[in-house]
Every structure is written in structure tokens, then in C-alpha cells.
Amino acid sequence: ADVRMMLDHRAEFSLRESIEDDMGGTRDEWVLQFVEWVGVKYLRGTEAVMQARLASRNPMIVTVRNNTRARQITSEWRIVLRSRSGVTFVAEVREDPRPSEGDAYLEFLAET
């Protein structure tokens, strides 16, 4: 399968940052870092996946083109995913990305 055809979700990658508020205090907020097209492949079948589903979590492998921005992603990040059909959901990045398809892409585990 041609991986490029699978990049069918628009992903907003965000990182939690401490923002100063009007009162001189700080609050944590998700701050958008960049937007990329990604592929999403839902995991199914293993015992761990079934346990996650019972807890209303959906584990998935997210694939993104390997570039300078994507190499910044860590397990501290989250993504807001929007499919081409308009379905939107939030997923937490669960691991640092690893190379796939040679070095053309990075993939990582995420979970809604």
C-alpha cells in the first residue's frame, strides 16, 4: 500500500505550556505547535487493546512525514485529529516517534 494515500487526517500537534495570566499567575494550556496530514491505523485484537477499549480508550498508530517539526514530537504532546469526513477527536501521544518506511515517515502510539 502506498503510505502517501493513507495521510488522510489533519492533525493539530499541541504541547502543554505554562501561560502567564492577567493576574500575574500561570496556568497550563495546550499550545498549537504545527499542523500536518497524518495516517491513523487503529489497533485491534490483542488483550492489551481489549483492556484499553473497556476503559474507553482507542489505541492507534499515527504516521507522519519525517521532517524537522515532526522530530520534535514526544510523549508529552497531544493531537487533535480531523478526518476528511469531518470527524474530530483528541489523542494523547503515548511514545516518542520512531522511523518507519526507511526514514521517510515517523510513527508513534497514540490513544483517545
Order of alpha helices (4+ residues) and beta strands (2+ residues): beta-beta-alpha-beta-beta-beta-beta-beta
